[in-house]
Amino acid sequence: MTEQFKPNTTVAGIIFHQDKFLIVEEVDDEKIVYNQPAGHVEENENLIAAFKREVLEETGLQVEPDFISGIYYHYREDIKLHYLRFCFVVELSDFTETQPQDSDILRAIWLTKEELLAKGEQIRSPLVVECLNDFLNGNNYPLSILKTNITSVNT
């Protein structure tokens, strides 16, 4: 009997105010890279709770998602892994100060799309730009499309 295939399920956040996006500068494989606040869903954690936890760990912010901009299925050839990513969106009323709690996060910074794109190969994944473009193109799906029977402690 073969083991059932299971992609890595992740959440990510487009957190924005005016024309800037909250991006985390982090260390991955001993390199500095740029990403949306993002991470893996943990066992017995629903998607929204996972998103809120990851944002808190990587930025220090307690946020509520407004909507979803997309769901992505992505294969990374270099590490032979499949990812299923849920991208949430949060609009903040100001440029909130951040305080990352995760030791791999160097800082969380506010960047325009152009400033992010200027990071080039330091952008952690093509999904970072794809999620951002989908959001900027008006993708807006209600949170009610997510169904779960898991009630996480930190929701």
PyMOL commands that set and color helices and strands:
alter all, ss='L'
color gray80, all
select helices_A, chain A and resi 47-59+113-117+120-122+126-136+143-145
alter helices_A, ss='H'
color red, helices_A
select strands_A, chain A and resi 8-17+20-28+31-35+38-40+67-76+81-91+105-111
alter strands_A, ss='S'
color yellow, strands_A
deselect
rebuild
show_as cartoon
